Amino acid sequence: MTRTKAESNVAGPESPPSKCLIIALTSLKGGVGKTTLTMHLAAAIAEELANVVVLDADEEVSAVRWQQHAVADQIQLPFEVVAAQRNSLMRQARELARTGHTVIIDTPPNNREVLKSAATVADVVLVPVLPTGLDVDRLATTLELLTDLEAALETFNYAIVLNRFDARKGMAHEANQALNAHPRLETVIKSLSAYEKVFGQTPSELGQFRAMWAEIKGAFGEEA
């Protein structure tokens, strides 16, 4: 973890990172929007970089099914989606990055081994959390695991991403404040109805995800 960089909100460089990044979306809690975030972030990165690939490590293969629905509707996603080889996830991710792919790993909930593998191989670990008291409380379990990895690894970067933020709800603001005690991205993903309707399509509401990508590059790109 490089908390000072995650909190610095430094704008990302205009040129692509010197090395292809591996980004993991992880949380032990389900229902936090990992796949939707993954696909939108991949689309935002693909506007700038070629060879973006989503590595789907979830048992429900939601990202793979997203791509299958797109293909059925003759929609070409601007990035690849590949089913992860879960017994060799780290090797698969490294090989993709080595051959010039920016990799985004979508992980399942409630699976510590897959989370550990994805987080270990990633240059950046993003932890989505919803702005509710329950979600903030459940975050502790994931953070404990990541803290253990941080202690064991020479380099380890992680940041929380507040997802589905609705400014009309008081609890959302309380959750937002509570997360300031942890490494986090400044970019907050607001709740938009468009995100609920985009399954099987190319994500188009990308403004927030362009900002997220710029922040990731600025905070972590030089370390990868």
N, C-alpha and C positions, 0 to 999 in steps of 0.2 A: 504494500500500500504506500502511495505517496500522497498523503493527505493534503499537504500544502499545495501541491499542484492541482489536485482535484477541486480544491476550493478557490483556486485563483481565477477561474473563468477567463483564462487567456484564450484569445481567438486562435483557431487553427490556421496553419500555414496554407497558402493558396496552392502550393505544389503538393503532390501526393507524398505520403510518408516514404522514407528511404527504404523501409522494409515492410513487407505485407503484414498487417496486423492480424492477430487472432483475437476475436472478441467473444466472450461467453456471456449469455443471458442466463442467470441462475437464481433459483430460490427453492427452498424446500417446501414452501407453501404453494399450493395450486391456485389457479384462478387469478393470478396477478397480471396476466396479459403478456407473458413472455413471447409467445409465438407472434402475436400481432406486432409487438415492438420489434421483434427480430425481422419480420418481413418488411416493415416500414423502414427500419434502419438500413437494411440491405438495399432497398430501392433508392434511398437517399445517397448512399455511398456509390451505387452504380451510376448515378448521374455524373460522377467525377472520375471513377476508376473502372477499368475493365476487369473482368475475371473476379467478380464477387460471387462467393458461394455460401449458401446456408447449409450447415451441417446439422441435420435433424437427428438428435439423440433421444428424442422423446418416444416412449413406447407407443403413444397414440399417433405418432408420425403426422402431426397436424400440419407441419410445413410441407411435407411430401404430399399430403392430400390437397393442400392449397394449390400446389403446382399441378397436380393431376386434374383438378377442376378447371384450372386455367387452360391446360392443354385441350381438355374436352370442349372448351368454348373457343378454341383457336386463339388463345391469348398467349403471347410470348412474354414471359416475365423477363425483366432486364438483368436477372441474375440466375445462377443455377441453384437447385435444391438437391442435395444428396443425402440419402439415408446413411446415418453413421454406423460404422462397424463398432459396436459398443465395447467389444473386447479389445479393440485396438484404436480407441478414439483418439488418444494422444498422438500416436504415430500417423493416423490418417490426417489429423488437423495439421501436424507439422509438415507432412508431405505436400498438402495443398498449398500451404504458405510458402514452402520452399520453391514450388513451381509457379509462383507468381499470383496466387489467389489471396484476396482478402477474405478471411473466414469468419463467419458468425455462427456460433454454436447455440442451438436451441435445446435446452435441457429439460428433463421431466421434473415434476415435483416429487418430494418424498423418496428421493434416491440419492443417498449420500455418496455412493461410489462413483456414479456418473458425474455428480456435481464436483467431486474432488478431482476427477480426471480432467473435466472441462476447465475447471478453475486453475489447475496446475499448468496446463499447456497454454492457457490464454495469456496474452499480453495485457488485456484489460478484462476485468470481471464486472459486469453490470448486474445489479440486484434490484429488480423492479419491486415496488411496494405501493399498495393502494392507500389513499388517504383516509384510513379508518383506524379506530383504536385497536381493533382486533388485528389488523394487518401489521401495524407498527409493533404490537406486542409479540406477534409471531415472528417478526424479523429477527429477534434475538437468537433463535436457533440457528438460522443461516449464518449470522454474523459470528457466532461462536466457532462454527466450522471454518469460516474464512480466516478468522484470527489465528486458529491453529495452523492453517496453511501458511499464513504470513510469517509466523515464527519459524517455520521449517524451510521456507524457500528464500533464496538470496534476493530475488526480485519478485514483488507481488503487488499488483495494482488492483484495487477494487473501489467501486463507487455505487451508491444507491441512486436509483432513478425513481422519482415520484411520478406515478402513472395515474391516468384518469382523474386528474385534479379538476374539481368543480368549485370555482370561487364562490358560488352561492351557498355553499355548505360550510357552516362554522367549523365542523370537525375537520374539514379538509385543511383549514388554516392551522388548526392545532397540530395536526399531523405534520404539516410542512415545517412548523417550528421545531417539533420534536426531533425531526431528522437532521437538524443542524448540528446535533451532537455527534454525528457520524460523517465519514467521508461520503460525499455526494456530488452529483452533477448539479450545476446551477440550472440547467435546462429542466423545465418541468413539462411533462406531457399532459396537456389538458384533455378533458373528456369531450370527444366530438362524436356525433352520431355516425359520421362517415366511417369511423373505424369499425363499427359494428356491421357494416354492409359490404366490406371489401374482400371478404374471404373468396378465394378463387379468382381474384382480379389483380391487376397491377396497382399497388398503392399509389394514390395521387396527391393526397393531403400530406405533403412532406415538409412543410415549413419548420415544424418543431423538430423534425428528425434531421434536417440539414443543420439546424443549430446544435443538436446533440452531436452530430458527426464532427462539426467544427470544434466543439469543446473537447471531444475525445482526442482529436489530433493535437490540439493545443496542449492538453494536459499530459497525454501519454505517448503520443506518436514518436517523440524523440527518444523515448526509452526503449522502444521495441527493437 
